[in-house]
Amino acid sequence: MDTYTPTNARKNFYGLIKDVNRQKKPIVIEPANGNEKEAAVLISKRDWDSIQETIYLENVGVMDKVREREANEEDGFEDVDHIDWDSL
C-alpha cells in the first residue's frame, strides 16, 4: 500500500483518485510525524461499496450460511444454481 503525507497527497489528489480506481489499491495518507491515529485511507467508491455490502451480509447472517454450506459440501463448494437465495 502506498503512503503519502497530506502535503504530497494534496499536490496530486486528482491523480491519486484515478490511481485507486485504476489499480484497485488503497492509498494511505499519513502525517509526516508517522502518527497512525491521524492517518486516513483513500479507496475507490466501488471498493467502499463492496466493503459495506460485505459488512451488511456478515451482520445479517448471510455469510454464516454461505460458510455453513461450503463446509457441508465435499469439495467445499455448492452449485449456486441450487441455492434458494430467498431463504438465506
PyMOL Python script that loads the backbone (N, CA, C, O; Angstrom):
from pymol import cmd

cmd.read_pdbstr("""\
ATOM      1  N   MET A   1       0.854  -1.160   0.000  1.00  0.00           N
ATOM      2  CA  MET A   1       0.000   0.000   0.000  1.00  0.00           C
ATOM      3  C   MET A   1       0.906   1.231   0.000  1.00  0.00           C
ATOM      4  O   MET A   1       1.805   1.343   0.834  1.00  0.00           O
ATOM      5  N   ASP A   2       0.674   2.135  -0.917  1.00  0.00           N
ATOM      6  CA  ASP A   2       1.453   3.370  -0.983  1.00  0.00           C
ATOM      7  C   ASP A   2       1.011   4.324   0.112  1.00  0.00           C
ATOM      8  O   ASP A   2      -0.165   4.380   0.472  1.00  0.00           O
ATOM      9  N   THR A   3       1.972   5.073   0.636  1.00  0.00           N
ATOM     10  CA  THR A   3       1.692   6.037   1.697  1.00  0.00           C
ATOM     11  C   THR A   3       2.163   7.419   1.262  1.00  0.00           C
ATOM     12  O   THR A   3       3.249   7.572   0.704  1.00  0.00           O
ATOM     13  N   TYR A   4       1.340   8.409   1.522  1.00  0.00           N
ATOM     14  CA  TYR A   4       1.646   9.802   1.200  1.00  0.00           C
ATOM     15  C   TYR A   4       1.421  10.660   2.432  1.00  0.00           C
ATOM     16  O   TYR A   4       0.594  10.343   3.287  1.00  0.00           O
ATOM     17  N   THR A   5       2.167  11.745   2.508  1.00  0.00           N
ATOM     18  CA  THR A   5       1.868  12.744   3.528  1.00  0.00           C
ATOM     19  C   THR A   5       0.693  13.561   3.003  1.00  0.00           C
ATOM     20  O   THR A   5       0.436  13.550   1.799  1.00  0.00           O
ATOM     21  N   PRO A   6      -0.021  14.264   3.868  1.00  0.00           N
ATOM     22  CA  PRO A   6      -1.111  15.111   3.380  1.00  0.00           C
ATOM     23  C   PRO A   6      -0.644  16.133   2.341  1.00  0.00           C
ATOM     24  O   PRO A   6      -1.354  16.406   1.373  1.00  0.00           O
ATOM     25  N   THR A   7       0.526  16.686   2.541  1.00  0.00           N
ATOM     26  CA  THR A   7       1.046  17.673   1.594  1.00  0.00           C
ATOM     27  C   THR A   7       1.261  17.056   0.224  1.00  0.00           C
ATOM     28  O   THR A   7       0.868  17.640  -0.786  1.00  0.00           O
ATOM     29  N   ASN A   8       1.882  15.881   0.174  1.00  0.00           N
ATOM     30  CA  ASN A   8       2.118  15.209  -1.110  1.00  0.00           C
ATOM     31  C   ASN A   8       0.814  14.732  -1.739  1.00  0.00           C
ATOM     32  O   ASN A   8       0.659  14.786  -2.959  1.00  0.00           O
ATOM     33  N   ALA A   9      -0.114  14.272  -0.925  1.00  0.00           N
ATOM     34  CA  ALA A   9      -1.406  13.829  -1.463  1.00  0.00           C
ATOM     35  C   ALA A   9      -2.164  15.008  -2.064  1.00  0.00           C
ATOM     36  O   ALA A   9      -2.788  14.876  -3.117  1.00  0.00           O
ATOM     37  N   ARG A  10      -2.111  16.143  -1.407  1.00  0.00           N
ATOM     38  CA  ARG A  10      -2.817  17.327  -1.882  1.00  0.00           C
ATOM     39  C   ARG A  10      -2.264  17.789  -3.231  1.00  0.00           C
ATOM     40  O   ARG A  10      -3.017  18.283  -4.071  1.00  0.00           O
ATOM     41  N   LYS A  11      -0.971  17.633  -3.443  1.00  0.00           N
ATOM     42  CA  LYS A  11      -0.346  18.067  -4.694  1.00  0.00           C
ATOM     43  C   LYS A  11      -0.885  17.311  -5.905  1.00  0.00           C
ATOM     44  O   LYS A  11      -0.956  17.866  -7.001  1.00  0.00           O
ATOM     45  N   ASN A  12      -1.264  16.057  -5.713  1.00  0.00           N
ATOM     46  CA  ASN A  12      -1.722  15.237  -6.833  1.00  0.00           C
ATOM     47  C   ASN A  12      -2.992  14.483  -6.460  1.00  0.00           C
ATOM     48  O   ASN A  12      -3.124  13.300  -6.772  1.00  0.00           O
ATOM     49  N   PHE A  13      -3.923  15.154  -5.797  1.00  0.00           N
ATOM     50  CA  PHE A  13      -5.114  14.473  -5.292  1.00  0.00           C
ATOM     51  C   PHE A  13      -5.937  13.831  -6.411  1.00  0.00           C
ATOM     52  O   PHE A  13      -6.367  12.684  -6.286  1.00  0.00           O
ATOM     53  N   TYR A  14      -6.156  14.562  -7.493  1.00  0.00           N
ATOM     54  CA  TYR A  14      -6.930  14.001  -8.593  1.00  0.00           C
ATOM     55  C   TYR A  14      -6.242  12.767  -9.170  1.00  0.00           C
ATOM     56  O   TYR A  14      -6.912  11.792  -9.511  1.00  0.00           O
ATOM     57  N   GLY A  15      -4.923  12.793  -9.284  1.00  0.00           N
ATOM     58  CA  GLY A  15      -4.169  11.647  -9.774  1.00  0.00           C
ATOM     59  C   GLY A  15      -4.299  10.454  -8.841  1.00  0.00           C
ATOM     60  O   GLY A  15      -4.387   9.315  -9.299  1.00  0.00           O
ATOM     61  N   LEU A  16      -4.311  10.705  -7.533  1.00  0.00           N
ATOM     62  CA  LEU A  16      -4.473   9.620  -6.566  1.00  0.00           C
ATOM     63  C   LEU A  16      -5.854   8.985  -6.688  1.00  0.00           C
ATOM     64  O   LEU A  16      -5.995   7.766  -6.591  1.00  0.00           O
ATOM     65  N   ILE A  17      -6.869   9.816  -6.899  1.00  0.00           N
ATOM     66  CA  ILE A  17      -8.224   9.284  -7.093  1.00  0.00           C
ATOM     67  C   ILE A  17      -8.255   8.367  -8.317  1.00  0.00           C
ATOM     68  O   ILE A  17      -8.836   7.282  -8.277  1.00  0.00           O
ATOM     69  N   LYS A  18      -7.631   8.811  -9.391  1.00  0.00           N
ATOM     70  CA  LYS A  18      -7.569   7.981 -10.593  1.00  0.00           C
ATOM     71  C   LYS A  18      -6.818   6.680 -10.318  1.00  0.00           C
ATOM     72  O   LYS A  18      -7.229   5.616 -10.781  1.00  0.00           O
ATOM     73  N   ASP A  19      -5.712   6.763  -9.560  1.00  0.00           N
ATOM     74  CA  ASP A  19      -4.908   5.577  -9.256  1.00  0.00           C
ATOM     75  C   ASP A  19      -5.684   4.538  -8.444  1.00  0.00           C
ATOM     76  O   ASP A  19      -5.638   3.350  -8.765  1.00  0.00           O
ATOM     77  N   VAL A  20      -6.396   4.967  -7.399  1.00  0.00           N
ATOM     78  CA  VAL A  20      -7.113   3.987  -6.575  1.00  0.00           C
ATOM     79  C   VAL A  20      -8.226   3.310  -7.368  1.00  0.00           C
ATOM     80  O   VAL A  20      -8.561   2.157  -7.098  1.00  0.00           O
ATOM     81  N   ASN A  21      -8.793   4.002  -8.326  1.00  0.00           N
ATOM     82  CA  ASN A  21      -9.821   3.391  -9.168  1.00  0.00           C
ATOM     83  C   ASN A  21      -9.216   2.477 -10.220  1.00  0.00           C
ATOM     84  O   ASN A  21      -9.776   1.420 -10.512  1.00  0.00           O
ATOM     85  N   ARG A  22      -8.108   2.855 -10.783  1.00  0.00           N
ATOM     86  CA  ARG A  22      -7.484   2.071 -11.845  1.00  0.00           C
ATOM     87  C   ARG A  22      -6.753   0.847 -11.283  1.00  0.00           C
ATOM     88  O   ARG A  22      -6.873  -0.253 -11.821  1.00  0.00           O
ATOM     89  N   GLN A  23      -5.996   1.043 -10.200  1.00  0.00           N
ATOM     90  CA  GLN A  23      -5.153  -0.034  -9.670  1.00  0.00           C
ATOM     91  C   GLN A  23      -5.852  -0.892  -8.612  1.00  0.00           C
ATOM     92  O   GLN A  23      -5.336  -1.944  -8.233  1.00  0.00           O
ATOM     93  N   LYS A  24      -7.003  -0.458  -8.140  1.00  0.00           N
ATOM     94  CA  LYS A  24      -7.740  -1.195  -7.103  1.00  0.00           C
ATOM     95  C   LYS A  24      -6.896  -1.394  -5.847  1.00  0.00           C
ATOM     96  O   LYS A  24      -6.982  -2.429  -5.185  1.00  0.00           O
ATOM     97  N   LYS A  25      -6.076  -0.385  -5.527  1.00  0.00           N
ATOM     98  CA  LYS A  25      -5.244  -0.422  -4.329  1.00  0.00           C
ATOM     99  C   LYS A  25      -5.511   0.830  -3.503  1.00  0.00           C
ATOM    100  O   LYS A  25      -5.518   1.938  -4.040  1.00  0.00           O
ATOM    101  N   PRO A  26      -5.730   0.662  -2.202  1.00  0.00           N
ATOM    102  CA  PRO A  26      -5.914   1.845  -1.356  1.00  0.00           C
ATOM    103  C   PRO A  26      -4.605   2.594  -1.176  1.00  0.00           C
ATOM    104  O   PRO A  26      -3.521   2.040  -1.358  1.00  0.00           O
ATOM    105  N   ILE A  27      -4.727   3.849  -0.819  1.00  0.00           N
ATOM    106  CA  ILE A  27      -3.573   4.708  -0.545  1.00  0.00           C
ATOM    107  C   ILE A  27      -3.720   5.248   0.869  1.00  0.00           C
ATOM    108  O   ILE A  27      -4.788   5.724   1.254  1.00  0.00           O
ATOM    109  N   VAL A  28      -2.644   5.171   1.638  1.00  0.00           N
ATOM    110  CA  VAL A  28      -2.638   5.695   2.994  1.00  0.00           C
ATOM    111  C   VAL A  28      -2.133   7.141   2.964  1.00  0.00           C
ATOM    112  O   VAL A  28      -1.131   7.456   2.321  1.00  0.00           O
ATOM    113  N   ILE A  29      -2.845   7.995   3.666  1.00  0.00           N
ATOM    114  CA  ILE A  29      -2.409   9.387   3.827  1.00  0.00           C
ATOM    115  C   ILE A  29      -2.117   9.547   5.310  1.00  0.00           C
ATOM    116  O   ILE A  29      -3.014   9.501   6.152  1.00  0.00           O
ATOM    117  N   GLU A  30      -0.826   9.739   5.606  1.00  0.00           N
ATOM    118  CA  GLU A  30      -0.370   9.741   6.992  1.00  0.00           C
ATOM    119  C   GLU A  30       0.508  10.962   7.241  1.00  0.00           C
ATOM    120  O   GLU A  30       1.343  11.298   6.402  1.00  0.00           O
ATOM    121  N   PRO A  31       0.335  11.627   8.369  1.00  0.00           N
ATOM    122  CA  PRO A  31       1.167  12.792   8.679  1.00  0.00           C
ATOM    123  C   PRO A  31       2.647  12.435   8.661  1.00  0.00           C
ATOM    124  O   PRO A  31       3.024  11.291   8.912  1.00  0.00           O
ATOM    125  N   ALA A  32       3.473  13.416   8.364  1.00  0.00           N
ATOM    126  CA  ALA A  32       4.919  13.207   8.298  1.00  0.00           C
ATOM    127  C   ALA A  32       5.483  12.705   9.624  1.00  0.00           C
ATOM    128  O   ALA A  32       6.526  12.051   9.644  1.00  0.00           O
ATOM    129  N   ASN A  33       4.800  13.006  10.739  1.00  0.00           N
ATOM    130  CA  ASN A  33       5.285  12.548  12.038  1.00  0.00           C
ATOM    131  C   ASN A  33       4.998  11.072  12.280  1.00  0.00           C
ATOM    132  O   ASN A  33       5.390  10.531  13.314  1.00  0.00           O
ATOM    133  N   GLY A  34       4.318  10.409  11.343  1.00  0.00           N
ATOM    134  CA  GLY A  34       4.055   8.975  11.449  1.00  0.00           C
ATOM    135  C   GLY A  34       2.956   8.602  12.418  1.00  0.00           C
ATOM    136  O   GLY A  34       2.831   7.431  12.774  1.00  0.00           O
ATOM    137  N   ASN A  35       2.162   9.550  12.855  1.00  0.00           N
ATOM    138  CA  ASN A  35       1.097   9.287  13.812  1.00  0.00           C
ATOM    139  C   ASN A  35      -0.063   8.585  13.096  1.00  0.00           C
ATOM    140  O   ASN A  35      -0.860   9.224  12.410  1.00  0.00           O
ATOM    141  N   GLU A  36      -0.144   7.254  13.268  1.00  0.00           N
ATOM    142  CA  GLU A  36      -1.180   6.470  12.591  1.00  0.00           C
ATOM    143  C   GLU A  36      -2.585   6.847  13.044  1.00  0.00           C
ATOM    144  O   GLU A  36      -3.546   6.620  12.309  1.00  0.00           O
ATOM    145  N   LYS A  37      -2.724   7.414  14.229  1.00  0.00           N
ATOM    146  CA  LYS A  37      -4.044   7.814  14.712  1.00  0.00           C
ATOM    147  C   LYS A  37      -4.628   8.954  13.893  1.00  0.00           C
ATOM    148  O   LYS A  37      -5.837   9.181  13.914  1.00  0.00           O
ATOM    149  N   GLU A  38      -3.781   9.666  13.177  1.00  0.00           N
ATOM    150  CA  GLU A  38      -4.239  10.774  12.334  1.00  0.00           C
ATOM    151  C   GLU A  38      -4.210  10.415  10.859  1.00  0.00           C
ATOM    152  O   GLU A  38      -4.380  11.288  10.009  1.00  0.00           O
ATOM    153  N   ALA A  39      -3.999   9.143  10.542  1.00  0.00           N
ATOM    154  CA  ALA A  39      -3.914   8.702   9.156  1.00  0.00           C
ATOM    155  C   ALA A  39      -5.313   8.454   8.587  1.00  0.00           C
ATOM    156  O   ALA A  39      -6.286   8.292   9.323  1.00  0.00           O
ATOM    157  N   ALA A  40      -5.379   8.430   7.273  1.00  0.00           N
ATOM    158  CA  ALA A  40      -6.622   8.140   6.556  1.00  0.00           C
ATOM    159  C   ALA A  40      -6.284   7.228   5.385  1.00  0.00           C
ATOM    160  O   ALA A  40      -5.125   7.097   4.994  1.00  0.00           O
ATOM    161  N   VAL A  41      -7.319   6.600   4.833  1.00  0.00           N
ATOM    162  CA  VAL A  41      -7.132   5.714   3.688  1.00  0.00           C
ATOM    163  C   VAL A  41      -8.046   6.185   2.567  1.00  0.00           C
ATOM    164  O   VAL A  41      -9.230   6.444   2.784  1.00  0.00           O
ATOM    165  N   LEU A  42      -7.493   6.292   1.381  1.00  0.00           N
ATOM    166  CA  LEU A  42      -8.251   6.674   0.190  1.00  0.00           C
ATOM    167  C   LEU A  42      -8.503   5.408  -0.623  1.00  0.00           C
ATOM    168  O   LEU A  42      -7.562   4.744  -1.059  1.00  0.00           O
ATOM    169  N   ILE A  43      -9.781   5.078  -0.826  1.00  0.00           N
ATOM    170  CA  ILE A  43     -10.144   3.919  -1.639  1.00  0.00           C
ATOM    171  C   ILE A  43     -11.207   4.347  -2.657  1.00  0.00           C
ATOM    172  O   ILE A  43     -11.832   5.400  -2.531  1.00  0.00           O
ATOM    173  N   SER A  44     -11.386   3.502  -3.657  1.00  0.00           N
ATOM    174  CA  SER A  44     -12.391   3.818  -4.672  1.00  0.00           C
ATOM    175  C   SER A  44     -13.793   3.657  -4.087  1.00  0.00           C
ATOM    176  O   SER A  44     -13.989   2.924  -3.117  1.00  0.00           O
ATOM    177  N   LYS A  45     -14.747   4.338  -4.674  1.00  0.00           N
ATOM    178  CA  LYS A  45     -16.149   4.217  -4.263  1.00  0.00           C
ATOM    179  C   LYS A  45     -16.631   2.788  -4.455  1.00  0.00           C
ATOM    180  O   LYS A  45     -17.365   2.264  -3.617  1.00  0.00           O
ATOM    181  N   ARG A  46     -16.232   2.160  -5.537  1.00  0.00           N
ATOM    182  CA  ARG A  46     -16.627   0.778  -5.808  1.00  0.00           C
ATOM    183  C   ARG A  46     -16.113  -0.155  -4.712  1.00  0.00           C
ATOM    184  O   ARG A  46     -16.846  -1.029  -4.250  1.00  0.00           O
ATOM    185  N   ASP A  47     -14.853   0.027  -4.291  1.00  0.00           N
ATOM    186  CA  ASP A  47     -14.308  -0.801  -3.215  1.00  0.00           C
ATOM    187  C   ASP A  47     -15.018  -0.517  -1.896  1.00  0.00           C
ATOM    188  O   ASP A  47     -15.294  -1.439  -1.130  1.00  0.00           O
ATOM    189  N   TRP A  48     -15.315   0.751  -1.628  1.00  0.00           N
ATOM    190  CA  TRP A  48     -16.036   1.107  -0.400  1.00  0.00           C
ATOM    191  C   TRP A  48     -17.417   0.447  -0.370  1.00  0.00           C
ATOM    192  O   TRP A  48     -17.826  -0.111   0.648  1.00  0.00           O
ATOM    193  N   ASP A  49     -18.128   0.517  -1.497  1.00  0.00           N
ATOM    194  CA  ASP A  49     -19.449  -0.112  -1.578  1.00  0.00           C
ATOM    195  C   ASP A  49     -19.349  -1.617  -1.346  1.00  0.00           C
ATOM    196  O   ASP A  49     -20.207  -2.202  -0.684  1.00  0.00           O
ATOM    197  N   SER A  50     -18.313  -2.239  -1.883  1.00  0.00           N
ATOM    198  CA  SER A  50     -18.113  -3.667  -1.707  1.00  0.00           C
ATOM    199  C   SER A  50     -17.861  -4.008  -0.240  1.00  0.00           C
ATOM    200  O   SER A  50     -18.391  -4.998   0.265  1.00  0.00           O
ATOM    201  N   ILE A  51     -17.066  -3.208   0.437  1.00  0.00           N
ATOM    202  CA  ILE A  51     -16.800  -3.410   1.862  1.00  0.00           C
ATOM    203  C   ILE A  51     -18.090  -3.274   2.657  1.00  0.00           C
ATOM    204  O   ILE A  51     -18.359  -4.083   3.545  1.00  0.00           O
ATOM    205  N   GLN A  52     -18.883  -2.266   2.350  1.00  0.00           N
ATOM    206  CA  GLN A  52     -20.142  -2.055   3.055  1.00  0.00           C
ATOM    207  C   GLN A  52     -21.109  -3.217   2.837  1.00  0.00           C
ATOM    208  O   GLN A  52     -21.799  -3.636   3.767  1.00  0.00           O
ATOM    209  N   GLU A  53     -21.160  -3.734   1.620  1.00  0.00           N
ATOM    210  CA  GLU A  53     -22.029  -4.866   1.316  1.00  0.00           C
ATOM    211  C   GLU A  53     -21.579  -6.111   2.081  1.00  0.00           C
ATOM    212  O   GLU A  53     -22.409  -6.852   2.608  1.00  0.00           O
ATOM    213  N   THR A  54     -20.277  -6.337   2.142  1.00  0.00           N
ATOM    214  CA  THR A  54     -19.741  -7.480   2.886  1.00  0.00           C
ATOM    215  C   THR A  54     -20.086  -7.369   4.365  1.00  0.00           C
ATOM    216  O   THR A  54     -20.492  -8.352   4.986  1.00  0.00           O
ATOM    217  N   ILE A  55     -19.928  -6.189   4.925  1.00  0.00           N
ATOM    218  CA  ILE A  55     -20.269  -5.975   6.341  1.00  0.00           C
ATOM    219  C   ILE A  55     -21.763  -6.233   6.564  1.00  0.00           C
ATOM    220  O   ILE A  55     -22.143  -6.873   7.544  1.00  0.00           O
ATOM    221  N   TYR A  56     -22.593  -5.744   5.670  1.00  0.00           N
ATOM    222  CA  TYR A  56     -24.038  -5.962   5.790  1.00  0.00           C
ATOM    223  C   TYR A  56     -24.357  -7.458   5.753  1.00  0.00           C
ATOM    224  O   TYR A  56     -25.101  -7.960   6.596  1.00  0.00           O
ATOM    225  N   LEU A  57     -23.795  -8.160   4.778  1.00  0.00           N
ATOM    226  CA  LEU A  57     -24.070  -9.594   4.646  1.00  0.00           C
ATOM    227  C   LEU A  57     -23.574 -10.355   5.875  1.00  0.00           C
ATOM    228  O   LEU A  57     -24.199 -11.329   6.294  1.00  0.00           O
ATOM    229  N   GLU A  58     -22.479  -9.925   6.442  1.00  0.00           N
ATOM    230  CA  GLU A  58     -21.976 -10.552   7.668  1.00  0.00           C
ATOM    231  C   GLU A  58     -22.924 -10.275   8.831  1.00  0.00           C
ATOM    232  O   GLU A  58     -23.223 -11.175   9.616  1.00  0.00           O
ATOM    233  N   ASN A  59     -23.393  -9.048   8.946  1.00  0.00           N
ATOM    234  CA  ASN A  59     -24.271  -8.664  10.061  1.00  0.00           C
ATOM    235  C   ASN A  59     -25.636  -9.345  10.033  1.00  0.00           C
ATOM    236  O   ASN A  59     -26.212  -9.608  11.089  1.00  0.00           O
ATOM    237  N   VAL A  60     -26.158  -9.633   8.849  1.00  0.00           N
ATOM    238  CA  VAL A  60     -27.477 -10.259   8.768  1.00  0.00           C
ATOM    239  C   VAL A  60     -27.399 -11.784   8.695  1.00  0.00           C
ATOM    240  O   VAL A  60     -28.427 -12.449   8.570  1.00  0.00           O
ATOM    241  N   GLY A  61     -26.193 -12.340   8.772  1.00  0.00           N
ATOM    242  CA  GLY A  61     -26.027 -13.785   8.850  1.00  0.00           C
ATOM    243  C   GLY A  61     -25.877 -14.518   7.535  1.00  0.00           C
ATOM    244  O   GLY A  61     -25.746 -15.742   7.532  1.00  0.00           O
ATOM    245  N   VAL A  62     -25.890 -13.817   6.428  1.00  0.00           N
ATOM    246  CA  VAL A  62     -25.773 -14.488   5.131  1.00  0.00           C
ATOM    247  C   VAL A  62     -24.413 -15.169   4.998  1.00  0.00           C
ATOM    248  O   VAL A  62     -24.328 -16.285   4.486  1.00  0.00           O
ATOM    249  N   MET A  63     -23.358 -14.511   5.452  1.00  0.00           N
ATOM    250  CA  MET A  63     -22.026 -15.096   5.314  1.00  0.00           C
ATOM    251  C   MET A  63     -21.880 -16.358   6.166  1.00  0.00           C
ATOM    252  O   MET A  63     -21.173 -17.286   5.772  1.00  0.00           O
ATOM    253  N   ASP A  64     -22.537 -16.405   7.326  1.00  0.00           N
ATOM    254  CA  ASP A  64     -22.524 -17.620   8.138  1.00  0.00           C
ATOM    255  C   ASP A  64     -23.165 -18.777   7.368  1.00  0.00           C
ATOM    256  O   ASP A  64     -22.669 -19.904   7.391  1.00  0.00           O
ATOM    257  N   LYS A  65     -24.258 -18.482   6.696  1.00  0.00           N
ATOM    258  CA  LYS A  65     -24.958 -19.502   5.909  1.00  0.00           C
ATOM    259  C   LYS A  65     -24.081 -19.967   4.744  1.00  0.00           C
ATOM    260  O   LYS A  65     -24.040 -21.158   4.437  1.00  0.00           O
ATOM    261  N   VAL A  66     -23.394 -19.050   4.107  1.00  0.00           N
ATOM    262  CA  VAL A  66     -22.501 -19.411   2.999  1.00  0.00           C
ATOM    263  C   VAL A  66     -21.383 -20.316   3.510  1.00  0.00           C
ATOM    264  O   VAL A  66     -21.084 -21.338   2.891  1.00  0.00           O
ATOM    265  N   ARG A  67     -20.761 -19.950   4.637  1.00  0.00           N
ATOM    266  CA  ARG A  67     -19.686 -20.776   5.198  1.00  0.00           C
ATOM    267  C   ARG A  67     -20.214 -22.157   5.611  1.00  0.00           C
ATOM    268  O   ARG A  67     -19.531 -23.166   5.431  1.00  0.00           O
ATOM    269  N   GLU A  68     -21.423 -22.194   6.161  1.00  0.00           N
ATOM    270  CA  GLU A  68     -22.044 -23.461   6.555  1.00  0.00           C
ATOM    271  C   GLU A  68     -22.246 -24.353   5.340  1.00  0.00           C
ATOM    272  O   GLU A  68     -21.933 -25.543   5.382  1.00  0.00           O
ATOM    273  N   ARG A  69     -22.759 -23.794   4.273  1.00  0.00           N
ATOM    274  CA  ARG A  69     -23.000 -24.569   3.056  1.00  0.00           C
ATOM    275  C   ARG A  69     -21.686 -25.046   2.448  1.00  0.00           C
ATOM    276  O   ARG A  69     -21.604 -26.173   1.958  1.00  0.00           O
ATOM    277  N   GLU A  70     -20.665 -24.203   2.474  1.00  0.00           N
ATOM    278  CA  GLU A  70     -19.367 -24.616   1.951  1.00  0.00           C
ATOM    279  C   GLU A  70     -18.798 -25.772   2.771  1.00  0.00           C
ATOM    280  O   GLU A  70     -18.222 -26.703   2.207  1.00  0.00           O
ATOM    281  N   ALA A  71     -18.951 -25.726   4.080  1.00  0.00           N
ATOM    282  CA  ALA A  71     -18.424 -26.774   4.960  1.00  0.00           C
ATOM    283  C   ALA A  71     -19.146 -28.098   4.752  1.00  0.00           C
ATOM    284  O   ALA A  71     -18.565 -29.157   4.987  1.00  0.00           O
ATOM    285  N   ASN A  72     -20.392 -28.058   4.320  1.00  0.00           N
ATOM    286  CA  ASN A  72     -21.179 -29.277   4.144  1.00  0.00           C
ATOM    287  C   ASN A  72     -20.981 -29.939   2.788  1.00  0.00           C
ATOM    288  O   ASN A  72     -21.487 -31.037   2.558  1.00  0.00           O
ATOM    289  N   GLU A  73     -20.270 -29.300   1.909  1.00  0.00           N
ATOM    290  CA  GLU A  73     -20.019 -29.870   0.589  1.00  0.00           C
ATOM    291  C   GLU A  73     -18.676 -30.590   0.592  1.00  0.00           C
ATOM    292  O   GLU A  73     -17.739 -30.150   1.257  1.00  0.00           O
ATOM    293  N   GLU A  74     -18.576 -31.692  -0.142  1.00  0.00           N
ATOM    294  CA  GLU A  74     -17.348 -32.482  -0.184  1.00  0.00           C
ATOM    295  C   GLU A  74     -16.162 -31.656  -0.670  1.00  0.00           C
ATOM    296  O   GLU A  74     -15.085 -31.713  -0.077  1.00  0.00           O
ATOM    297  N   ASP A  75     -16.346 -30.902  -1.727  1.00  0.00           N
ATOM    298  CA  ASP A  75     -15.240 -30.126  -2.274  1.00  0.00           C
ATOM    299  C   ASP A  75     -15.240 -28.691  -1.760  1.00  0.00           C
ATOM    300  O   ASP A  75     -14.428 -27.885  -2.213  1.00  0.00           O
ATOM    301  N   GLY A  76     -16.115 -28.354  -0.842  1.00  0.00           N
ATOM    302  CA  GLY A  76     -16.156 -27.018  -0.271  1.00  0.00           C
ATOM    303  C   GLY A  76     -17.034 -26.037  -1.012  1.00  0.00           C
ATOM    304  O   GLY A  76     -17.180 -24.894  -0.577  1.00  0.00           O
ATOM    305  N   PHE A  77     -17.626 -26.454  -2.128  1.00  0.00           N
ATOM    306  CA  PHE A  77     -18.446 -25.532  -2.902  1.00  0.00           C
ATOM    307  C   PHE A  77     -19.770 -26.185  -3.274  1.00  0.00           C
ATOM    308  O   PHE A  77     -19.879 -27.406  -3.385  1.00  0.00           O
ATOM    309  N   GLU A  78     -20.750 -25.348  -3.458  1.00  0.00           N
ATOM    310  CA  GLU A  78     -22.065 -25.824  -3.864  1.00  0.00           C
ATOM    311  C   GLU A  78     -22.447 -25.122  -5.155  1.00  0.00           C
ATOM    312  O   GLU A  78     -22.109 -23.956  -5.357  1.00  0.00           O
ATOM    313  N   ASP A  79     -23.139 -25.818  -6.013  1.00  0.00           N
ATOM    314  CA  ASP A  79     -23.611 -25.232  -7.254  1.00  0.00           C
ATOM    315  C   ASP A  79     -24.591 -24.106  -6.913  1.00  0.00           C
ATOM    316  O   ASP A  79     -25.639 -24.359  -6.319  1.00  0.00           O
ATOM    317  N   VAL A  80     -24.265 -22.891  -7.278  1.00  0.00           N
ATOM    318  CA  VAL A  80     -25.104 -21.741  -6.915  1.00  0.00           C
ATOM    319  C   VAL A  80     -26.489 -21.796  -7.532  1.00  0.00           C
ATOM    320  O   VAL A  80     -27.399 -21.110  -7.069  1.00  0.00           O
ATOM    321  N   ASP A  81     -26.661 -22.597  -8.564  1.00  0.00           N
ATOM    322  CA  ASP A  81     -27.988 -22.726  -9.178  1.00  0.00           C
ATOM    323  C   ASP A  81     -28.955 -23.459  -8.255  1.00  0.00           C
ATOM    324  O   ASP A  81     -30.169 -23.359  -8.433  1.00  0.00           O
ATOM    325  N   HIS A  82     -28.439 -24.188  -7.279  1.00  0.00           N
ATOM    326  CA  HIS A  82     -29.280 -24.953  -6.372  1.00  0.00           C
ATOM    327  C   HIS A  82     -29.517 -24.266  -5.034  1.00  0.00           C
ATOM    328  O   HIS A  82     -30.163 -24.838  -4.157  1.00  0.00           O
ATOM    329  N   ILE A  83     -29.013 -23.067  -4.864  1.00  0.00           N
ATOM    330  CA  ILE A  83     -29.194 -22.332  -3.609  1.00  0.00           C
ATOM    331  C   ILE A  83     -30.505 -21.550  -3.664  1.00  0.00           C
ATOM    332  O   ILE A  83     -30.783 -20.861  -4.645  1.00  0.00           O
ATOM    333  N   ASP A  84     -31.295 -21.660  -2.621  1.00  0.00           N
ATOM    334  CA  ASP A  84     -32.523 -20.874  -2.508  1.00  0.00           C
ATOM    335  C   ASP A  84     -32.152 -19.537  -1.852  1.00  0.00           C
ATOM    336  O   ASP A  84     -32.203 -19.399  -0.630  1.00  0.00           O
ATOM    337  N   TRP A  85     -31.780 -18.564  -2.678  1.00  0.00           N
ATOM    338  CA  TRP A  85     -31.270 -17.278  -2.190  1.00  0.00           C
ATOM    339  C   TRP A  85     -32.291 -16.532  -1.362  1.00  0.00           C
ATOM    340  O   TRP A  85     -31.916 -15.762  -0.477  1.00  0.00           O
ATOM    341  N   ASP A  86     -33.560 -16.735  -1.620  1.00  0.00           N
ATOM    342  CA  ASP A  86     -34.600 -16.025  -0.866  1.00  0.00           C
ATOM    343  C   ASP A  86     -34.702 -16.505   0.575  1.00  0.00           C
ATOM    344  O   ASP A  86     -35.225 -15.791   1.431  1.00  0.00           O
ATOM    345  N   SER A  87     -34.208 -17.700   0.848  1.00  0.00           N
ATOM    346  CA  SER A  87     -34.320 -18.227   2.209  1.00  0.00           C
ATOM    347  C   SER A  87     -33.088 -17.945   3.055  1.00  0.00           C
ATOM    348  O   SER A  87     -33.059 -18.297   4.234  1.00  0.00           O
ATOM    349  N   LEU A  88     -32.080 -17.323   2.482  1.00  0.00           N
ATOM    350  CA  LEU A  88     -30.855 -17.038   3.246  1.00  0.00           C
ATOM    351  C   LEU A  88     -31.054 -15.969   4.284  1.00  0.00           C
ATOM    352  O   LEU A  88     -30.116 -15.624   5.002  1.00  0.00           O
TER     353      LEU A  88
END
""", "prot")
cmd.dss("prot")
cmd.show_as("cartoon", "prot")
cmd.util.cbc("prot")
cmd.orient("prot")
